[in-house]
Amino acid sequence: MKATNYTLIEQLKVTSREIERRKEYLFFTDEDVQVLVSLKEVVSENIEEIVEAFYERVIPFDEMDGVIGDAETLRRLKNYQRSYIKTLFAGQYDEEYVHSRLRVGVVHKRIGVEPKFYISAIHTLLTILREIITKNSSNDCQACVRNLRAVEKIIMFDLSLTFDTYINSLMEETKRSKRELEEYAESLEEVISERTKLLKEQARHDGLTKLLNQHAFYSELRRELARAQRRGYCTVLIYFDLDKFKALNDSEGHRRGDEVLVMVANSMKASLRDNELCARYGGDEFCIILPESTLKEAEKVCQRLCKELEKSLVGTGVSCSMGIAISDTANSHDADTLVKEADKAMYEAKKVGGFSLKIAEGF
């Protein structure tokens, strides 16, 4: 049966009798309940001071600051802390109360609060409550002692419940880890790893040229355009295809055509930087993504690539036509639009022929 079919109280088998036994272990009596209820007004009047003092003492620790993470989360936690503190003095310590404390443990475990930090935080809260209660108590020492003892008992009661969830979570994690280890031992780790790696490579790269394939190209282009939009820089796309490639294929065969495509891919790798992504779009069409670039820089890349291609394609009769499009802060484009504009510019370059280059209109 799944854990989601049971409440936390049911999972941990915390019965009404168990709740009463825990109170007995702490000598938590009806008199303590009355004492806590009598402190409710004082605590409510000073709740803002208590909460602020708590986080002022907790946040300076880098680990706790890292768990909280941001101002909005801190605001929500303060609201929750106010509610939590008030329930300590509400006088109702039944199954519903216990369930809420078990939830506290689960939530803290899930967000990565280690037990040592939770204990420290509880100690900090208890210290602050002592200070507030002592400051607002009469000169009756016995009453003050009685008040502080009642607060300590309810805090310890809460702590015992919270740690039940920590321990239960650790036990469940151990069971899961054991099952996973047994399953893993039965598998062929090395074979699976190699096959997975191979499949990932095949899924992202063109089998012939080893460049990014069209699917991976679009994934990288969308990622780069999103990054550029966040950081406020330009992304340039170069789109080119091979002129007279079909004639070569028809006259010398597909094997020769494949050799030419590999030569083009090698020329791209040789003339481009590591951060300039190159892809085989399909057939004899290729694309280059230039992050954080400009049209002027893109033209230089094209010129550099054309020189490399002229050397490698000599004697084949094949040349290329290139189109350039840019997405910048003033005119941001999505991936499909950018490809479409670069493709149109490339067809304009084709009209000229012979390692020609055109920039998309309006860019």
C-alpha positions in Angstrom: 0.0 0.0 0.0 1.3 3.5 -0.9 2.3 5.9 1.8 -0.1 8.5 0.3 -3.0 6.3 1.4 -2.2 7.0 5.1 -1.8 10.1 7.3 1.5 10.7 9.0 0.0 9.7 12.3 -1.1 6.4 10.8 2.3 5.8 9.1 4.2 6.4 12.3 1.6 4.5 14.4 1.1 7.4 16.8 -2.2 6.5 18.6 -4.1 8.6 21.1 -2.6 6.4 23.8 0.9 7.0 22.5 0.3 10.7 22.6 -0.8 10.6 26.2 2.2 8.4 27.1 4.6 10.9 25.6 3.0 13.6 27.7 3.5 11.4 30.8 7.2 10.9 29.9 7.6 14.6 30.1 5.4 15.0 33.1 3.2 17.2 31.0 0.0 17.7 33.0 -3.3 19.6 32.8 -1.7 22.2 35.0 1.0 22.8 32.4 -1.8 23.2 29.8 -3.4 25.9 32.0 -0.1 27.6 32.4 0.5 27.7 28.7 -2.9 29.1 28.0 -2.3 31.8 30.6 0.8 32.8 28.7 -1.1 33.1 25.4 -1.8 36.8 25.8 1.8 37.8 26.6 3.1 35.7 23.7 0.5 37.2 21.2 1.4 40.7 22.3 5.1 40.1 21.7 4.8 37.8 18.7 6.5 40.2 16.3 9.4 40.7 18.6 9.8 36.9 19.1 9.7 36.1 15.3 12.1 38.9 14.4 14.5 38.0 17.2 14.4 34.3 16.0 15.4 35.0 12.4 17.9 37.7 13.4 19.7 34.9 15.4 19.3 32.2 12.8 20.0 33.8 9.4 23.6 34.8 10.1 24.5 31.1 9.8 25.3 30.5 6.1 23.7 27.1 6.1 20.3 28.4 7.3 20.5 31.4 5.0 21.1 29.0 2.1 18.1 26.8 3.1 15.8 29.9 3.3 17.1 31.2 0.0 15.2 34.4 -0.7 13.2 37.2 0.8 9.8 35.9 -0.3 10.5 32.5 1.4 11.6 34.3 4.5 8.4 36.3 4.6 6.3 33.1 4.3 8.4 31.4 7.0 7.8 34.3 9.4 4.1 34.0 8.8 4.3 30.3 9.5 6.4 30.9 12.6 3.9 33.3 14.1 1.2 30.6 13.6 3.4 27.9 15.0 4.3 29.8 18.2 0.7 30.8 18.9 -0.4 27.1 18.7 2.1 26.3 21.4 -0.1 28.3 23.8 -3.5 27.4 22.4 -4.2 24.6 24.9 -5.1 22.0 22.4 -2.5 19.2 22.2 -4.5 16.4 20.6 -4.1 14.3 17.4 -4.6 17.3 15.1 -1.8 19.2 17.0 0.4 16.1 16.8 -0.2 15.7 13.1 0.8 19.3 12.5 4.1 18.7 14.4 4.8 15.6 12.3 4.3 17.7 9.2 6.9 20.2 10.5 9.4 17.4 10.6 8.6 16.1 7.1 8.9 19.6 5.6 12.2 20.4 7.3 13.6 17.1 6.2 12.5 17.6 2.6 14.0 21.1 2.3 17.3 19.9 3.7 17.3 21.2 7.3 19.6 18.8 9.1 18.7 17.7 12.6 21.6 19.7 14.2 20.3 22.9 12.6 16.7 22.1 13.7 17.8 21.5 17.3 19.7 24.8 17.2 16.7 26.6 15.9 14.4 25.1 18.6 17.0 26.0 21.3 17.0 29.6 19.9 13.2 29.8 20.0 13.1 28.4 23.5 15.7 31.0 24.6 13.7 33.8 23.2 10.5 32.6 24.8 12.2 32.4 28.1 13.4 36.0 27.8 10.0 37.3 26.8 8.1 35.3 29.5 10.7 36.2 32.2 10.5 39.9 31.3 6.7 39.9 31.5 6.4 37.9 34.6 5.6 39.2 38.1 8.1 39.0 40.9 6.6 35.6 41.9 9.6 33.3 41.3 7.6 30.1 41.7 5.2 31.3 39.0 8.0 32.2 36.7 9.7 28.8 37.2 6.3 27.1 36.6 5.8 29.1 33.4 9.2 28.3 32.0 8.9 24.6 32.8 5.6 24.4 30.9 7.1 26.0 27.9 10.1 23.6 28.0 7.8 20.6 28.2 5.7 21.6 25.1 8.9 22.4 23.2 10.3 19.0 24.1 7.0 17.3 23.2 7.2 19.0 19.7 10.8 18.0 19.3 10.2 14.3 20.0 7.5 14.3 17.3 9.6 16.1 14.8 12.5 13.7 15.3 10.2 10.7 14.8 9.6 12.0 11.2 13.3 12.6 10.7 14.1 9.0 11.8 11.3 7.5 9.8 12.5 9.4 6.7 16.0 8.1 7.2 14.8 4.6 7.6 12.7 4.8 4.4 15.7 6.3 2.5 17.8 3.3 3.8 15.2 0.8 2.6 15.0 2.5 -0.8 18.8 2.7 -1.2 19.0 -1.0 -0.3 16.4 -1.9 -3.0 18.1 0.3 -5.6 21.5 -1.2 -4.8 20.2 -4.7 -5.2 18.6 -3.8 -8.5 21.7 -2.1 -9.6 23.9 -5.1 -8.8 21.8 -7.2 -11.1 22.2 -4.9 -14.0 25.2 -4.6 -16.4 26.3 -1.1 -15.4 29.1 -0.7 -17.9 27.1 -1.9 -20.9 24.1 0.3 -20.0 26.4 3.3 -19.4 28.0 2.9 -22.8 24.8 2.4 -24.6 23.2 5.3 -22.9 26.1 7.5 -23.9 26.0 6.3 -27.5 22.2 6.9 -27.7 22.6 10.4 -26.4 25.3 11.1 -28.9 23.2 9.7 -31.7 20.2 11.7 -30.6 22.1 15.0 -30.8 24.6 14.5 -33.6 24.4 13.9 -37.3 25.7 10.4 -38.0 27.8 11.5 -41.1 29.3 14.8 -40.1 29.2 14.5 -36.3 27.8 18.0 -36.1 24.7 18.8 -34.1 21.6 17.6 -35.9 18.5 19.7 -36.5 16.7 18.7 -33.3 19.8 19.5 -31.2 20.4 22.7 -33.2 16.9 24.1 -32.4 17.3 23.1 -28.7 20.7 25.0 -28.5 19.3 28.0 -30.4 16.3 28.3 -28.2 18.5 28.0 -25.1 20.9 30.6 -26.4 18.1 33.1 -27.4 16.6 32.8 -23.9 20.0 33.3 -22.3 20.6 36.3 -24.5 17.3 37.9 -23.7 17.9 37.5 -20.0 21.4 38.9 -20.1 20.8 41.5 -22.8 23.2 40.5 -25.6 22.9 39.6 -29.3 22.7 36.2 -30.9 23.7 35.8 -34.6 22.7 32.9 -36.9 24.6 32.0 -40.0 22.7 29.7 -42.5 24.4 28.3 -45.6 24.1 25.6 -48.1 26.3 24.2 -50.9 26.0 25.4 -54.4 26.2 22.8 -57.3 26.3 20.0 -54.7 23.4 18.1 -56.4 25.4 18.1 -59.7 28.4 16.6 -57.9 26.1 13.9 -56.3 24.6 13.1 -59.7 27.9 12.9 -61.6 30.2 11.4 -59.0 27.8 9.5 -56.7 26.5 9.8 -53.2 29.7 8.5 -51.6 31.6 11.4 -53.1 28.8 13.7 -51.9 29.2 12.3 -48.4 32.9 13.0 -48.5 32.3 16.6 -49.5 29.8 17.0 -46.6 32.4 15.7 -44.1 35.0 18.1 -45.6 32.6 21.0 -45.0 32.0 19.8 -41.4 35.7 19.6 -40.8 36.3 23.0 -42.3 33.6 24.4 -39.9 35.2 22.8 -36.9 38.7 24.1 -37.9 37.6 27.7 -38.4 35.1 28.1 -35.6 35.7 28.8 -31.9 34.5 26.4 -29.1 31.5 28.5 -28.2 30.4 28.9 -31.8 28.0 26.0 -32.4 27.8 24.3 -35.8 25.1 22.0 -37.0 24.0 20.1 -40.1 20.5 21.4 -40.7 19.7 18.8 -43.3 21.0 17.7 -46.7 23.6 20.2 -47.8 22.4 22.9 -45.4 24.4 24.0 -42.3 23.9 26.5 -39.5 26.2 28.3 -37.1 25.1 29.9 -33.8 27.3 32.8 -32.6 26.5 33.7 -29.0 27.2 37.3 -27.8 28.1 38.4 -31.3 27.5 41.2 -33.8 26.9 41.4 -37.5 30.4 42.7 -38.0 31.9 39.7 -36.1 29.6 37.3 -38.0 30.8 38.6 -41.3 34.4 37.9 -40.2 33.4 34.4 -39.2 31.9 33.9 -42.6 34.9 35.2 -44.4 37.2 33.0 -42.3 35.0 30.0 -43.1 34.7 30.7 -46.8 38.5 30.7 -47.0 38.7 27.4 -45.3 36.0 25.9 -47.5 37.6 27.2 -50.7 40.7 25.3 -49.8 39.0 22.1 -48.8 36.5 22.1 -51.8 39.0 22.9 -54.5 38.4 20.7 -57.5 34.9 19.7 -56.5 33.1 22.6 -58.3 31.1 23.2 -55.1 30.8 26.6 -53.3 28.4 28.0 -50.8 25.9 30.8 -50.2 25.5 32.3 -46.7 22.7 34.2 -45.0 23.0 36.0 -41.7 20.3 37.1 -39.2 20.5 38.5 -35.7 18.4 38.7 -32.6 19.2 41.6 -30.4 17.6 43.5 -27.5 15.9 45.9 -29.9 14.5 43.2 -32.2 14.2 39.9 -30.3 13.3 36.9 -32.4 12.3 33.3 -31.6 14.3 30.4 -33.1 11.9 29.7 -36.0 11.8 33.3 -37.1 15.6 33.7 -36.9 16.1 30.6 -39.1 13.5 31.7 -41.5 15.2 35.2 -41.9 18.7 33.7 -42.3 17.3 31.2 -44.9 15.8 34.0 -46.9 19.1 35.9 -46.8 20.9 32.8 -47.9 18.6 32.5 -51.0 19.4 36.1 -51.9 23.1 35.2 -51.7 22.5 32.3 -54.0 21.5 34.7 -56.8 25.1 36.0 -56.7 26.8 32.6 -56.2 30.4 31.7 -55.4 30.9 32.0 -51.7 28.6 35.0 -51.4 27.1 36.4 -48.3 23.9 38.4 -47.5 22.5 39.9 -44.3 18.7 39.5 -43.7 16.7 42.7 -44.5 15.9 44.9 -41.6 18.9 43.7 -39.5 
